[in-house]
Amino acid sequence: MNIDDINKITQQASELKNKANSQVDLFELYVDAQKLYDKAYENCITSTEISQIQKDFLSAIYRYESLDCQFAYALKKKEFTKCQDISIQQLSTIDNIINNYNKEDIQDEKIINWYKFLVDHRITAETHRYFPIGKSYFDNDEYKKALFYFRRTEEIYNTRKKEELPEDFLTNHFLNYYILKFNISQCQVGILQTDIEEKEFLERQTIKGLLQSCEYANEVMNISSDKTYKEGYEKTNQLIKHVLEKSLNSWQTLYEFTLSEHLLNLMNQLDSQKVSFINTYKLAQEPKKIDYLLFYTHGFNTRGAWKDDLTEVMSSNQRNTNIQFVLLPWDYGTFKVKFFIQKSRKKAIEKFVNRYNEILDTYGNCERKCLVAHSFGTYITGTAIQENENFICDKIILAGNILDVNYDWNKLKKGNQIGDVLIEQSTNDGAVLIAKILRKICFQKWIGYAGRNGFSKDYNFIAVLKSKSGHSGMLNKENMTSEWFPFLTN
């Protein structure tokens, strides 16, 4: 059997799969599509008219598609453990090919496209590892756990270069991403009912997420006539109304943060009088308000009294801007003898990463994520960022830092983990001098002294403020107002 004959089989399979994708109540068609892909696979590997390299790629594609039908069917049946097993098989199928072939060595344009197909669909297979776990927790109303796995799925989706996707792949991307965003928003609505900090911030993020779900739903309804997606769109609108009815933020505030006409229409359905006031306010054409998240932590043998000053400075200075900082100080306790124990340091780093991830998972991606750290806090945060490639921070301020002078900032920049960095460097920082002695004489190689000597390389994304303020002299309101606030907001 030649490729053209096999293509006729896979064309039938693809049509059945697309029907199952676009019409939720036809999910039994996945079974029929799977059988056809299995038939194409068998004919491919036994064919005498297809070259070996073509067999390798086509058989992998047909095997992947067969497993994809199995995955979709198992997900509809809520067989979540089975979904994970299938995703592992999909990844193995793809890796067996793309690890054995170098794209640059392939000359045939058709095979290059097959290679691209497998590389792109590996991303989908990776999402299959996390999304079903999220669904299983969601079905049991464990929203925070569900949100963790949905966010991991979202991170993987965001690595896909949508502009390079063919139109039929883009269709499935929109379908899957809409479902994912809707699930994330539902989790946030569930978490809103619990006793958590920064509820007003979460409410704004939830509204933003739900509105984004509406946008994706419109894209999906343009693709599919299945009534289920229209019902999902209507359910999303009901969730927005539910949040509005119990809103901690004023409706005007929610509008300021979204500038969404769709939100305004939903508000109008609930209370037209409130909306008339907002419409009057709209004439002022104020810039859209945005949320910046600021996470900050202290040094060892202190609980960081300066954090209160920073809170006051950020709160007072933001009043004249369209920015609203969500302030989240983190306290890891005091470090004395534990300072020298590797296990204790590692535990502090793990706590920091867990807390940071928990915040981002719960509240979502705000406009800018900022980080301020002092002394031992710079070691914790600097190590955490290096060891966790999903750790992303747009603005970083380090004071009295004890990072290695050879700290690899380029790695973080190339990985899009960081934006701009501000370093407070003091030539008479006594604590960092002790750190230097510990490294040089006591062989404490984990500790550095860049807060006194600077880094060994210059970076165009790092600004350095040199002074003689000592280890903590820069932690004052005047410096926070004149240097830190402009750096974080510009």
C-alpha positions as CSV (number, residue, x, y, z in Angstrom):
1,M,0.0,0.0,0.0
2,N,1.4,3.4,-0.9
3,I,1.1,6.8,0.9
4,D,-1.9,8.0,-1.2
5,D,-3.9,4.9,-0.2
6,I,-3.0,5.4,3.5
7,N,-3.8,9.1,3.3
8,K,-7.4,8.2,2.3
9,I,-7.7,6.2,5.6
10,T,-6.2,9.0,7.7
11,Q,-8.5,11.5,6.0
12,Q,-11.5,9.6,7.1
13,A,-10.0,9.3,10.6
14,S,-9.3,13.1,10.7
15,E,-12.9,13.9,9.7
16,L,-14.3,11.7,12.5
17,K,-11.9,13.2,15.0
18,N,-12.8,16.8,14.0
19,K,-16.5,16.0,14.4
20,A,-15.8,14.6,17.8
21,N,-13.8,17.7,18.7
22,S,-16.4,20.2,17.5
23,Q,-19.5,18.4,18.8
24,V,-19.2,17.3,22.4
25,D,-22.0,14.8,22.3
26,L,-20.3,12.8,19.5
27,F,-17.3,11.8,21.5
28,E,-17.9,8.1,20.7
29,L,-16.6,8.9,17.2
30,Y,-13.1,9.0,18.8
31,V,-13.2,5.2,19.0
32,D,-14.0,4.9,15.2
33,A,-11.2,7.4,14.4
34,Q,-8.7,5.5,16.6
35,K,-9.4,2.3,14.7
36,L,-8.7,4.0,11.4
37,Y,-5.5,5.5,12.6
38,D,-4.5,2.0,13.9
39,K,-5.3,0.6,10.4
40,A,-3.1,3.3,8.8
41,Y,-0.3,2.5,11.2
42,E,-0.4,-1.2,10.3
43,N,-0.5,-0.5,6.6
44,C,2.4,1.9,6.9
45,I,4.9,-0.4,8.7
46,T,4.1,-3.3,6.4
47,S,4.2,-1.3,3.2
48,T,6.9,-2.1,0.6
49,E,6.3,1.1,-1.3
50,I,7.4,3.6,1.4
51,S,11.0,4.5,2.3
52,Q,12.3,3.8,5.8
53,I,12.5,7.4,6.8
54,Q,8.9,8.0,5.7
55,K,7.8,4.9,7.6
56,D,9.5,6.2,10.8
57,F,7.8,9.5,10.7
58,L,4.3,8.4,9.4
59,S,4.1,5.5,11.8
60,A,4.9,7.9,14.7
61,I,2.2,10.4,13.5
62,Y,-0.4,7.7,13.1
63,R,0.4,6.2,16.5
64,Y,0.3,9.6,18.1
65,E,-3.1,10.3,16.5
66,S,-4.5,7.0,17.7
67,L,-3.4,7.7,21.2
68,D,-4.8,11.2,21.0
69,C,-8.2,9.7,20.2
70,Q,-7.8,7.4,23.2
71,F,-6.9,10.3,25.4
72,A,-9.9,12.4,24.3
73,Y,-12.3,9.5,24.9
74,A,-10.8,8.7,28.3
75,L,-11.1,12.4,29.3
76,K,-14.8,12.4,28.4
77,K,-15.2,9.3,30.5
78,K,-13.3,11.0,33.3
79,E,-10.7,8.2,33.4
80,F,-8.0,10.6,34.5
81,T,-5.3,8.0,35.4
82,K,-5.7,6.4,32.0
83,C,-5.2,9.8,30.5
84,Q,-1.9,10.2,32.1
85,D,-0.7,6.8,31.0
86,I,-1.7,7.7,27.4
87,S,0.2,11.0,27.6
88,I,3.4,9.1,28.6
89,Q,3.0,6.8,25.6
90,Q,2.5,9.8,23.3
91,L,5.7,11.5,24.5
92,S,7.6,8.2,24.1
93,T,6.3,7.8,20.5
94,I,7.4,11.3,19.5
95,D,10.7,11.2,21.3
96,N,11.7,8.0,19.6
97,I,11.6,9.8,16.3
98,I,12.7,13.4,17.0
99,N,15.7,12.3,19.1
100,N,17.0,10.1,16.3
101,Y,16.7,12.7,13.5
102,N,18.3,16.1,13.2
103,K,16.0,18.5,11.5
104,E,18.9,20.2,9.7
105,D,19.9,16.9,8.0
106,I,16.4,16.3,6.5
107,Q,16.1,17.5,2.9
108,D,12.6,16.4,2.0
109,E,10.1,19.3,2.6
110,K,7.3,16.8,3.3
111,I,9.4,15.1,6.0
112,I,10.4,18.5,7.5
113,N,6.7,19.3,7.9
114,W,6.1,15.9,9.6
115,Y,9.0,16.7,11.9
116,K,7.4,20.1,12.8
117,F,4.1,18.3,13.4
118,L,5.7,16.0,16.0
119,V,7.6,18.8,17.7
120,D,4.4,20.8,18.0
121,H,2.3,17.9,19.2
122,R,4.9,17.1,21.8
123,I,3.7,20.2,23.5
124,T,0.1,18.9,23.5
125,A,1.3,15.6,24.9
126,E,3.0,17.4,27.7
127,T,-0.2,19.2,28.6
128,H,-2.0,15.8,28.7
129,R,0.2,15.0,31.7
130,Y,-1.2,17.8,33.9
131,F,-4.7,18.7,32.7
132,P,-6.4,15.4,33.7
133,I,-5.0,15.7,37.2
134,G,-6.4,19.2,37.4
135,K,-9.8,18.0,36.3
136,S,-9.8,15.2,38.9
137,Y,-9.1,17.7,41.7
138,F,-11.6,20.2,40.3
139,D,-14.3,17.6,40.3
140,N,-13.6,17.1,44.0
141,D,-13.8,20.9,44.7
142,E,-10.1,21.0,45.5
143,Y,-9.6,24.2,43.7
144,K,-6.1,25.2,44.7
145,K,-4.7,21.8,43.8
146,A,-6.6,21.9,40.5
147,L,-5.3,25.3,39.8
148,F,-1.7,24.2,40.2
149,Y,-2.0,21.6,37.5
150,F,-4.1,23.9,35.2
151,R,-1.3,26.6,35.5
152,R,1.4,24.0,34.6
153,T,-0.7,23.2,31.6
154,E,-1.0,26.9,30.7
155,E,2.8,27.3,31.0
156,I,3.3,24.6,28.4
157,Y,0.6,26.0,26.1
158,N,2.4,29.4,26.2
159,T,5.6,27.9,24.7
160,R,3.7,27.2,21.5
161,K,4.4,29.6,18.6
162,K,0.9,30.2,17.4
163,E,1.9,32.2,14.4
164,E,3.6,29.1,13.0
165,L,0.6,26.8,13.3
166,P,-1.4,25.7,10.3
167,E,-5.1,26.7,10.3
168,D,-6.4,23.3,11.3
169,F,-3.9,23.1,14.2
170,L,-4.8,26.6,15.3
171,T,-8.5,25.5,15.5
172,N,-7.6,22.8,18.1
173,H,-5.4,25.2,19.9
174,F,-8.2,27.7,20.4
175,L,-10.6,24.9,21.5
176,N,-8.2,23.5,24.1
177,Y,-7.0,26.9,25.3
178,Y,-10.6,28.0,25.8
179,I,-11.4,24.9,27.9
180,L,-8.2,25.5,29.9
181,K,-8.9,29.2,30.6
182,F,-12.5,28.4,31.5
183,N,-11.3,25.8,34.1
184,I,-8.8,28.2,35.5
185,S,-11.5,30.9,36.0
186,Q,-13.9,28.4,37.6
187,C,-11.1,27.5,40.1
188,Q,-10.6,31.1,40.9
189,V,-14.3,31.6,41.5
190,G,-14.2,28.6,43.9
191,I,-11.2,30.0,45.7
192,L,-12.9,33.4,46.1
193,Q,-15.4,31.7,48.4
194,T,-12.6,30.7,50.8
195,D,-10.8,32.7,53.4
196,I,-7.6,34.0,51.6
197,E,-5.6,37.2,51.6
198,E,-5.9,39.8,48.9
199,K,-9.4,38.9,47.9
200,E,-10.0,42.1,46.1
201,F,-6.9,41.4,43.9
202,L,-8.1,37.9,43.2
203,E,-11.5,39.2,42.3
204,R,-10.0,41.5,39.7
205,Q,-7.9,38.7,38.3
206,T,-10.9,36.4,38.2
207,I,-13.0,38.9,36.3
208,K,-10.1,39.4,33.8
209,G,-9.8,35.6,33.4
210,L,-13.5,35.1,32.8
211,L,-13.6,37.9,30.3
212,Q,-10.7,36.3,28.5
213,S,-12.7,33.0,28.5
214,C,-15.5,34.9,26.8
215,E,-13.1,36.0,24.1
216,Y,-11.9,32.5,23.5
217,A,-15.5,31.2,23.5
218,N,-16.3,33.6,20.7
219,E,-13.3,32.3,18.7
220,V,-14.5,28.7,19.4
221,M,-18.1,29.5,18.4
222,N,-16.8,30.9,15.1
223,I,-15.1,27.5,14.6
224,S,-17.8,25.1,15.9
225,S,-21.6,25.1,15.8
226,D,-21.8,22.8,18.8
227,K,-24.3,24.2,21.3
228,T,-22.1,23.0,24.2
229,Y,-19.6,25.9,23.6
230,K,-22.5,28.4,23.5
231,E,-23.7,27.0,26.7
232,G,-20.1,27.4,28.1
233,Y,-20.1,31.0,27.0
234,E,-23.4,31.6,28.7
235,K,-22.1,29.9,31.9
236,T,-19.0,32.1,31.8
237,N,-21.3,35.2,31.7
238,Q,-23.3,33.9,34.6
239,L,-20.1,33.4,36.6
240,I,-19.1,37.0,35.9
241,K,-22.5,38.2,37.1
242,H,-22.2,36.0,40.2
243,V,-18.9,37.7,41.1
244,L,-20.3,41.1,40.4
245,E,-23.3,40.6,42.7
246,K,-20.9,39.8,45.6
247,S,-18.1,42.1,44.5
248,L,-15.6,43.5,47.0
249,N,-14.3,45.9,44.4
250,S,-16.6,48.7,43.2
251,W,-17.9,48.1,39.7
252,Q,-16.1,51.2,38.6
253,T,-12.8,49.7,39.9
254,L,-13.5,46.5,37.9
255,Y,-14.1,48.5,34.8
256,E,-11.0,50.6,35.4
257,F,-8.9,47.4,35.4
258,T,-10.5,45.8,32.3
259,L,-12.0,48.7,30.2
260,S,-14.3,45.9,28.8
261,E,-17.5,46.8,27.0
262,H,-18.7,43.3,27.5
263,L,-18.3,43.6,31.2
264,L,-20.2,46.9,31.1
265,N,-23.0,45.2,29.2
266,L,-23.2,42.5,31.9
267,M,-23.2,45.1,34.6
268,N,-26.0,46.9,32.9
269,Q,-28.1,43.8,33.0
270,L,-27.7,43.7,36.8
271,D,-27.9,47.4,37.7
272,S,-28.3,50.1,34.9
273,Q,-28.1,52.9,37.5
274,K,-24.6,52.0,38.5
275,V,-23.5,51.7,34.9
276,S,-24.8,55.2,34.0
277,F,-22.3,56.5,36.6
278,I,-19.5,54.5,35.0
279,N,-20.5,55.8,31.6
280,T,-20.1,59.3,32.9
281,Y,-16.8,58.4,34.4
282,K,-15.7,57.0,31.0
283,L,-15.8,60.4,29.4
284,A,-12.7,61.3,31.5
285,Q,-10.7,58.8,29.5
286,E,-8.5,57.8,32.4
287,P,-5.8,55.3,31.5
288,K,-6.5,51.6,32.4
289,K,-5.5,50.7,35.9
290,I,-3.0,47.8,36.2
291,D,-1.9,45.4,39.0
292,Y,1.8,45.0,39.8
293,L,2.6,42.2,42.2
294,L,5.5,43.0,44.7
295,F,7.0,40.1,46.6
296,Y,9.7,41.0,49.1
297,T,11.8,39.2,51.7
298,H,14.4,40.0,54.4
299,G,17.9,39.0,55.6
300,F,19.1,36.5,58.2
301,N,18.8,37.0,61.9
302,T,16.1,39.7,61.4
303,R,12.4,39.8,60.4
304,G,13.0,42.8,58.2
305,A,11.4,45.9,59.9
306,W,12.2,47.7,56.6
307,K,9.3,45.8,54.9
308,D,6.8,48.0,56.8
309,D,8.5,51.1,55.4
310,L,8.4,49.6,51.9
311,T,4.7,48.9,52.2
312,E,4.1,52.5,53.3
313,V,6.2,53.9,50.4
314,M,4.6,51.8,47.7
315,S,1.1,52.5,49.0
316,S,1.6,56.3,49.2
317,N,3.5,56.7,45.9
318,Q,1.1,54.6,43.8
319,R,-1.8,57.1,44.5
320,N,-0.6,59.4,41.7
321,T,-0.3,56.6,39.1
322,N,-2.6,54.2,37.4
323,I,-0.7,51.4,39.1
324,Q,-1.9,49.4,42.1
325,F,0.7,47.3,43.9
326,V,-0.4,44.1,45.5
327,L,2.1,43.9,48.4
328,L,3.1,40.4,49.6
329,P,6.0,40.4,52.1
330,W,7.4,37.0,52.9
331,D,8.9,36.0,56.3
332,Y,11.0,32.8,56.4
333,G,12.0,33.3,60.0
334,T,15.5,33.9,61.5
335,F,18.7,32.2,60.5
336,K,21.6,32.0,62.9
337,V,23.4,28.6,63.1
338,K,21.0,27.3,60.4
339,F,22.8,29.8,58.1
340,F,25.7,27.2,57.7
341,I,23.5,24.1,57.3
342,Q,22.9,23.2,53.7
343,K,19.7,21.3,54.4
344,S,18.2,24.3,56.2
345,R,19.1,26.7,53.3
346,K,17.6,24.2,50.8
347,K,14.4,24.1,52.9
348,A,14.1,27.9,53.0
349,I,14.5,28.0,49.2
350,E,11.8,25.3,48.7
351,K,9.4,27.3,51.0
352,F,10.1,30.4,48.9
353,V,9.5,28.7,45.6
354,N,6.3,27.0,46.9
355,R,5.0,30.4,48.2
356,Y,5.8,32.2,45.0
357,N,4.2,29.6,42.8
358,E,1.1,29.5,45.1
359,I,0.7,33.2,44.6
360,L,1.1,33.1,40.9
361,D,-1.2,30.1,40.6
362,T,-3.9,31.6,42.6
363,Y,-3.9,35.2,41.4
364,G,-2.8,34.7,37.8
365,N,-0.5,36.6,35.6
366,C,-0.8,40.3,36.5
367,E,0.9,43.0,34.4
368,R,4.2,42.9,36.2
369,K,5.9,40.7,38.9
370,C,8.4,42.5,41.1
371,L,10.8,41.1,43.7
372,V,12.8,42.9,46.4
373,A,15.3,41.0,48.6
374,H,17.9,41.9,51.2
375,S,21.0,40.0,52.5
376,F,20.3,36.3,53.0
377,G,17.0,36.8,51.1
378,T,19.1,37.6,48.0
379,Y,20.7,34.1,48.3
380,I,17.3,32.4,48.6
381,T,15.7,34.3,45.7
382,G,18.8,34.2,43.5
383,T,19.2,30.4,44.0
384,A,15.5,29.8,43.5
385,I,15.4,31.6,40.1
386,Q,18.5,29.7,38.9
387,E,17.1,26.3,39.9
388,N,13.5,26.9,38.6
389,E,13.2,27.8,34.9
390,N,9.5,28.6,35.4
391,F,10.3,31.3,37.9
392,I,9.7,34.6,36.1
393,C,10.2,38.1,37.5
394,D,9.9,41.3,35.6
395,K,11.8,43.6,38.0
396,I,14.3,42.7,40.7
397,I,15.9,44.8,43.4
398,L,18.7,43.3,45.5
399,A,20.2,45.1,48.5
400,G,23.2,43.9,50.5
401,N,23.3,40.8,48.2
402,I,25.5,37.8,48.9
403,L,25.3,36.3,45.5
404,D,28.5,35.0,43.8
405,V,30.3,37.6,41.7
406,N,30.1,35.1,38.8
407,Y,26.3,34.7,39.2
408,D,24.9,33.8,35.7
409,W,22.5,36.6,34.9
410,N,22.7,35.9,31.2
411,K,21.2,32.4,31.6
412,L,18.1,34.0,33.2
413,K,17.8,36.7,30.6
414,K,18.1,34.3,27.7
415,G,15.5,32.1,29.3
416,N,13.1,35.1,29.6
417,Q,13.0,34.6,33.3
418,I,13.9,38.2,34.2
419,G,13.5,41.7,33.0
420,D,15.5,44.5,34.6
421,V,17.6,44.4,37.8
422,L,18.6,47.1,40.3
423,I,21.6,46.3,42.5
424,E,22.4,48.3,45.7
425,Q,26.1,48.0,46.0
426,S,28.0,49.3,49.1
427,T,31.8,49.5,49.3
428,N,31.7,49.3,53.1
429,D,29.1,46.6,53.5
430,G,30.4,44.8,56.7
431,A,28.1,41.8,56.5
432,V,29.1,41.1,52.9
433,L,32.8,41.5,53.9
434,I,32.1,38.7,56.5
435,A,30.5,36.7,53.7
436,K,33.7,37.1,51.6
437,I,35.9,35.9,54.5
438,L,33.6,32.9,55.0
439,R,34.0,32.0,51.3
440,K,37.7,32.6,51.1
441,I,38.9,31.2,54.4
442,C,36.1,28.9,55.7
443,F,35.4,27.4,52.3
444,Q,31.7,28.3,52.4
445,K,31.4,28.3,48.6
446,W,27.7,28.8,48.5
447,I,28.0,32.4,49.7
448,G,29.1,35.3,47.6
449,Y,30.1,38.9,48.0
450,A,28.7,40.7,44.9
451,G,27.0,43.2,47.2
452,R,30.4,44.7,48.0
453,N,32.6,43.9,45.0
454,G,30.0,43.8,42.3
455,F,29.6,41.2,39.6
456,S,32.4,40.1,37.3
457,K,30.6,41.2,34.2
458,D,28.5,44.3,33.2
459,Y,25.0,43.7,31.9
460,N,22.9,46.2,30.0
461,F,19.8,45.1,31.9
462,I,21.3,45.6,35.4
463,A,21.5,49.1,37.0
464,V,24.0,49.4,39.9
465,L,23.6,52.0,42.6
466,K,27.0,52.4,44.4
467,S,27.1,54.0,47.8
468,K,28.8,53.8,51.2
469,S,25.5,53.0,53.0
470,G,26.7,49.8,54.6
471,H,24.6,46.6,54.7
472,S,21.2,48.1,55.4
473,G,21.7,51.8,55.0
474,M,19.8,51.8,51.7
475,L,16.7,50.4,53.4
476,N,15.1,53.8,54.1
477,K,12.0,55.5,52.9
478,E,13.9,58.2,51.0
479,N,15.9,55.7,48.9
480,M,12.8,53.6,48.3
481,T,10.9,56.7,47.1
482,S,13.6,58.2,44.9
483,E,15.2,55.0,43.5
484,W,13.1,51.9,44.0
485,F,9.6,53.2,43.1
486,P,10.6,54.8,39.8
487,F,12.6,51.6,38.9
488,L,9.7,49.3,39.6
489,T,7.1,51.5,37.7
490,N,9.1,52.7,34.7
